[in-house]
Amino acid sequence: MNRSAEVICVGTELLLGEVLNSNAQFLGQELARLGIPHFYQTVVGDNPTRIKRAIAIACQRAQLLIFTGGLGPTPDDLTTETLAEFFQAPLVQHPEILEDIAQKFAQRNRAPSPSNDKQALLPDSAAILPNPIGSAPGMIWHPRPELTILTFPGVPKEFHLMWQETAVPYLQDQGWVTAQIYNRVLRFWGIPESTLADQVAPLLALTNPTVAPYASRGEARLRISTRAASLETANQVIAPIEQQIRHLCGLHCFGADDQTLESVVGALLQEKGQTLAVAESCTGGGLGQRLTRISGSSEYFLGGVISYANTVKQDLLQVDPVALNQHGAVSAIVAEQMAAGVRSQLNSTWGISITGIAGPQGGTDTKPVGLVYIGLASPHHTQSFERQISPLRGRDWIRQLSASHALDLLRRQLLSNQA
């Protein structure tokens, strides 16, 4: 029989949408990476009757049940005791857990509450799944033949560490991981998902590796996946297809896996020994924030000016007041002057500017919400680019995409050596 896993996330706060269920996403990615079949996820509130119902259903269709949440000290933390009741197993107190909790509280100059005692109770025969940084341990339990239960606290930082340090090695030792699924995600900007799918259509029919398109936050992506016994074997399968895709799509492909537009731009600037300064209006510092979240960005990013008011554009960026009066702040000529001004003022190789109408107010028939101009200045030339971003997803979306468009335009210039 093929074995599979099922994920059960416990917490009324998840059902109410008060907390984003990032643990389910993490487990989905991890089980796929490990090559463990996984067909169902359940979210259930802090109610013992409904938790038992979820357990009963999961036991019929999976051999590995992974629980997150419900391991804390409060009365609504019910996962451990409900599992024990369902499988009719007594709870046993573990002094070593109590000692561990006391030590962790002592490090913070605090004493544990009596309510923490319940965290030391596990079903008879269950093994402790240690929590190195939190008070709530999990467990590894075999309440029936061919059934394994793993429990984790709902705090993502604690859960991730416990998963990597204990659960993954355990699953490997138990033969759950025979061949992992390896992915390479290629990332694209400036091309719609449907157009990208058309360009690589023959590759979407492959069975090993598989190629699948999807979109995320304005990007288009292609995931190349294969099941293999080692990373080396996986790369031998994935690399030729990746090369084909990059050849077909050219500059639209800006990176892979964890690379971002800002990290790619930063690497190119560093490689060329060049620097960048930014002048932002409608993005309000969003572009600078993205650039500076890259470690080491001070080597190529000099700084920026948030020139929201026209007086700041004139006084700090040397924008011509006549251009402002005749064409308005949201115009090609003002974008160019902003880019040239910040490059001159900060003495950088490149200057980027963004000016636009982020909405929801301020649009007109000739300058609608979502209209953005991006200026790009180098020592040899200054130019501007117009982008019209759909206003349907709101102000923040327009601001985010404006910054991405600006980064992509600079990336293309750097790759074409047009400094």
N, C-alpha and C positions, 0 to 999 in steps of 0.2 A: 504494500500500500504506500502511495506517495504521501509523505508527511508534509504538513503545512502549519503555518503559524496564524494566530489571530490576535489582534490588538484590542484591548478593552481599556478605555480611558474613563476614570471615575471622577466625577465632580459636577455638582449642580452649576457651578460657575461657568463650566464649559457649555452646558446646555443653554444658559442664559446669555451667552456671548460676552460675559464680563471678562473672560480670559481667553486669549487666542490659543487654540489647541496646537501649539508648535510641536508637542511631543509626538503626536500622530504623524506629522510630516517627517520628523526625524526618524521615527521607526520605519516608516515606509521606505525612506531612502536607504537606511541601514540594512533592512531585510533584503531589499533589491540588490544592494552591493554584495551582500553575503551569499546571494543566490538561494535564499530560503523562500519557498512559495508562501504567498500571503494574499488571501482573497477577501478578507472581511475586517472591518474596523467597527467598533461599537463605542458610542459615548453614552454613559448612563449616569444618572444623578446619584446623590448620596442617600440612597434608599435601599435597604437590605433586600426587600422583596424583588425589586427590579434588578439589583445586582445578581441575585441568585438566578433569575430568569436568563440574564445574559450569559452566566456561566453555563447553565444547562444547554443553551443553544450552541455555545462555542465548543463545548465538549463533544458534540455530535459531529463536528466538521473540521476540527483542528487538533493537533497533538501537542502544540506548543502555545500556551496562553500567556500573553505578556500584558501585565496590568501596570498602569501608571496612575498615581493619585490615591488619596484616601489612606495614607500611612501616617498622618500626623497625630498629635496628642489630643485633639479636640473631639467632642462627642460625634460630630458628623464625619469623622475619619473612620470608615467602616470596612475597608477592603479586607484586612487580615482576618478580623473576626467573622466576617460574612463567608469568606472562603472556608474557614474552619467549620462553621456551622453547615455549610453546603455538603462538605465531604465527611461530616460527622467525626471530626478529629478534635481532641482536646488541645487547648492552648497551654503552652509551657513557657515559663519565664526564663530568660537567659541573663544571668548575672553579668556576663561579659558585655552585653548591650547596655545595661544600666551603668556599668563602669565607664564605658565609652561616652555615653551621654553626659555623665558627671564631669569627665575630663574636658569635654568640649565646652560645657557651660563655664567651667572654672577658667578656661582661657579667656573668656569674656568677662571675668569677674562677676559671674552670676551663678545662681543655684538652680538646678532643674525643678520644675513644678511636679507635684504628685501626678498630674495628668500625663507627664512624660513616661510614667511607668508602663503604660499600655503599649508603648513602642518596643518594649522588651519581650512582648508576648508573640510567639510564633506557633503555628500548628506543630503538633508532635511529629517528629522525623524531618521537619523542614530545616534546611541549612541556611545560615545567615548569608545574605548578599550584602557585603559591607558598604557603608556610606562614608567615604573618607572625610567629607566636609559638612555633612548635616547630621541631625539627630535621628532621622528616620531610616533604619536599615530596611533593605528588602529581603526577599527570601527566594531560594530555589527549592522547589518542592515537587515530589512525585506522589500525588495522592492516589493515583491509580497506575497500573501498568500502561506503558505507552502514552502517558500524559505528563507533561512538564509544565510547571507554573513558575513564572518569574514575576516578581513584583518590584516596583520602583516608586519612589516619591514623585510627586508632580512637579517639583521645582526643576526646571530644565537643566540648570548647571549641575545639580546633584545627580540627576538622572543620566546625563550624558557621560559623566565621569564613571559612574557605576557600570554603565553599559560597556564602555570601552575597556575598563580595567578588569572587570570580572565576567560579565555576561558573554562578551564575544569570545574570550578564550574558552569559557565553559562550552559554548555551542560548538566551537571548533573541536574540542576534545570529545564531544558526544556525537560527532559525525554529522551534525546538521550542515556544516559548510564543506561541501565537496568540490564545488567549482563556483567562483564568485562571478557576479556580473560586473563588468568593467564598462564605464561610460566615458566618452569624450563629447563634451558639449561645445559646439562651435557657435559663436555669438556674432550677430549681424546688426548693422545699423543702416538705415536709409533704404531698406527694401521690405515691402510688406510680406507677411508670412505666406500668403497665397502665391505671390510672385516667386518667392524663394522655393516653395514646393514645386511650382511648375518647372523651374530651372533644373531641379535635381530629381525630377519625377521618376526616371528609371531606377534611381538608387533607393527610392522608397519601397520598392518591391523586393529588396534583398532580404534574405532570411538569416544570414550570418556574414557580417554584422547586420543588425537592423538599423534603419535610419528613420527618425521620426521628427517632424517639425512641431514647434509650439512657440507661443509668443509670451513675453514677460516684460511688463513695464516699458512698452514702446519698442523693445528689441524683438527681433526674430531669432529663433534658435533652432539648431539641428542637433539631436542627440544620436550619437553613434554608439551602439551597445553590442557587446558580445559576452558570452559565457565562456570562461576559460579557467584553467587551473593556476595560471600565474599571470602577472602583469606583463611579462615579456611576451608570452604567447598572445595575450590580448592585443598588445601593440602591433604585433605582426599582422593581425587581422584588421585592426582599425586604421592603421597609418595609410595604407593605399587609398582607402575610401576618403579619408580626411584630405589627402592630397588632391583627389579628384574634385571634391567639393570646393576647396580653396581655388583651384584653377577655374572652375565654372563660375564662381561668384566674385572673384577679384577683390577689389577694395571694400566691398560690402562686408566681408568677414573681417572683424576687427580683433578677434581674439578667441580664446578657448577657456573653458572651465571657469576658474575664479577671476580671470582677467576682466577688467572693466575699462570703459573708455578713458577714465582718468588715469588708471594705472598704465595703460598702453601709451597714452600721450606723455605721461611722466617718464617712462622708459625711453621713448624716442628723444625727448628733450635732453635727458641725461646722456644718452649715447652721443648726441651731436654737440654737447657742451653748450646748449642754448638755454635761454631763460624766458619766463613768461610773466606778464602782469595782466590783470583783468579790470575792466570797468563795467559795473553792473547797474542796471536800473530796475527792470521788472523782476529780475531774479533775486534781488535783495541780498546778495551774498551767497546764494546757493551754489554758484559755480566755484567760488573760492573755497567753500566748505568741502566740496567734493575733491578738489585738488589737494587740500591739506589733510584729508583723512588718510592719505598715502604716506606711510613712513618714509622719511628721507626726502620729502617734497621740498624742503627748504633749499635743497641744492639747485633747484631749477625754478621754483615758484617764488617770485619776489614779493608779491602782495597785490592789493587791489583797492579800488575806490567804489563804494556804493553811492552812486550819484543819482539819488532818487529825485531830487529837486533840480530844476533847470539852472538855478544859481550855482549849484555844485558842479554841474556839467561845464558851466562857463568858467568858474573861478579855478577849479582844480584840474579840469581836463582840457581847458582852452577851446571849448566848443564855441563857434562863432554865433553870437546872439542873432545875427541876421538869418542864419540857417535855421535856428530854432523858431524864429518868428515866421519865416516863410514856409518851412516844411514840417515843423512840429518835432517834438522830441522823438516820436516814433517814425523814423525815416531813415533812408539809406545813408544820406549825407551826414546826419548826426551820428549814426552808428560808426561810420568811418572816422569821424573826427574824435569820437570817444576812444576808439581803439588806438589811433595815432597819438592822442593826448596822454593816455596812460602809459604807452610804451615810452614816450619821451620823458614824462615826469619820473618814471621809475627806472629808466635806462635799461630796459629789457630788450631781448631779441625780438620777442613777439608781444603784441597787445591784442587782446580779445575784448570786444564789447557786446553787450546784449541790451536792447531796448525794445519794449513791446507793450502790448495791452493784455494784461493777465486777467482782467475782468473781476467780477461779473459785470461791473459798470465800466463806462468809459469808451465803449465801442461806438463807431459810426458806420454809415453805409460805405464810406471809402476806406475806413480803418476799423475793421471789425475786431471783436474780442478774439484773441489768439494770433493776431498779426505780430510778428517778431522780426526785427532786423538784427543781424549779427555782423559786427565789424571785425576785420582781421587785418592787422598791420604788422609788417616786417620792415627791416631797414630799406628795402627796395621798392615796396609797393603796398598800397592799402586798398582793400576792397570790401564790399558788403554783400550780404546774402539775405534774401527774404524767405521766411517760412510762415506758412499759415497752419496753425495747430488747431484741431477741433476743440471748441470750447465746451463740449458736452460733458467732459469729465472734470471740469472745474479749474479753479485758479491754480491750485498746487500742481495739477497735471501739466498745465501750460508752462509753469516755471521749471518743472523738472525736465520736460522735453526740450525747452529752450537751452538749458545748460548742456544737455546731451548733444543737441545739434551743434552747439558751439565747439564742444570737444571733438566731435567727429570731423568738422570742417578743418580744425587745426591738425588732426591726425592725418588727413589726406594731404594737406600741404606739406607736412613733415616727411611723409613717405615719397612725395614727388620732388623733394629737395628744392622747394620754392622759397626758401628763406631770403 
